[in-house]
Amino acid sequence: MIKIGIIGGSGFDEPDFLLSTKAIKMGTPFGHLSADPVIGLLGSTEVVSLNRHGKGHRIAPSQVNYRANIWAMKELGVTHVIATTACGSLREEIEPGHLVFPDQFIDWTRNRKSTFHEGDQVAHVSMADPFCEHMRKVLIEAANAQTIRFHAGGVVVTIEGPRFSTRAESKMFRALGADIVNMSTSPEATLAREVGICYAVVAMSTDYDCWRHSDEAVTWEMIASTMKKNVNNVKKIFLTAAPSINFEDCDCRRALDGALV
């Protein structure tokens, strides 16, 4: 059975695009979740929505309990996760307000738990193609149908945060081949792969990162303003994409086959 998870940040405090919603309280072996998951319906599809940073954006990116959040999704029967994230643009053509459906990531974090398998068990999970290609295709088709400005691929570099990049770092990320920068994709994507959940990202470009000297330095107010304008576009994509997320046979679901030592 297909069940979709939506993991979002600011702008997704209240999942008003879902019907018949109810919040549930639950614990995990990995500690507290960022917020109570909200279960509801998107058309005929059951959806679990979870605010990554807690209501009111009270949890910094480095302090998010990614393991608890993804574990809860798995426990609630979620098979496919659509994650939303704000990002800074590292490319001139990715303008503020554009959406990006990344196909690769670079992990530039330092202090996060990135696996469920610790102690006497090791899992070497393949992340060569870190996002579910089936889901990316569905999201791209949905954006096309809604005539929303988007980029069909790209490399997202996830930094530790919560501070923004220095200009030197921003230029380095461009030289490494990154197209956008955020603070949340890693280890979320890796953990989803470990538990066999198909995972894809809708990244909202909110600003040009500080490599672009002609712009003022990025601020949270700037990001929040652009995100507010973009939230409705992302909701339209959810509504359009949900009926097409109907596939169960996917390599993402078998990621642990041959990975456990």
HELIX and SHEET records of a PDB file:
HELIX    1   1 PRO A   61  GLN A   63  5                                   3    
HELIX    2   2 TYR A   66  GLU A   75  1                                  10    
HELIX    3   3 GLU A  133  ALA A  145  1                                  13    
HELIX    4   4 ARG A  167  LEU A  176  1                                  10    
HELIX    5   5 THR A  185  GLU A  194  1                                  10    
HELIX    6   6 TRP A  220  ALA A  241  1                                  22    
HELIX    7   7 ALA A  242  SER A  244  5                                   3    
HELIX    8   8 ASP A  251  ARG A  254  5                                   4    
SHEET    1   A 8 LEU A  19  ALA A  23  0                                        
SHEET    2   A 8 VAL A  38  LEU A  42 -1                                        
SHEET    3   A 8 THR A  45  ASN A  51 -1                                        
SHEET    4   A 8 ILE A   4  GLY A   8  1                                        
SHEET    5   A 8 HIS A  80  SER A  89  1                                        
SHEET    6   A 8 ILE A 180  ASN A 182 -1                                        
SHEET    7   A 8 VAL A 155  ILE A 159  1                                        
SHEET    8   A 8 GLN A 104  TRP A 108  1                                        
SHEET    1   B 8 LEU A  19  ALA A  23  0                                        
SHEET    2   B 8 VAL A  38  LEU A  42 -1                                        
SHEET    3   B 8 THR A  45  ASN A  51 -1                                        
SHEET    4   B 8 ILE A   4  GLY A   8  1                                        
SHEET    5   B 8 HIS A  80  SER A  89  1                                        
SHEET    6   B 8 CYS A 198  TYR A 208  1                                        
SHEET    7   B 8 LEU A  99  VAL A 100 -1                                        
SHEET    8   B 8 PHE A 150  HIS A 151  1                                        
END                                                                             
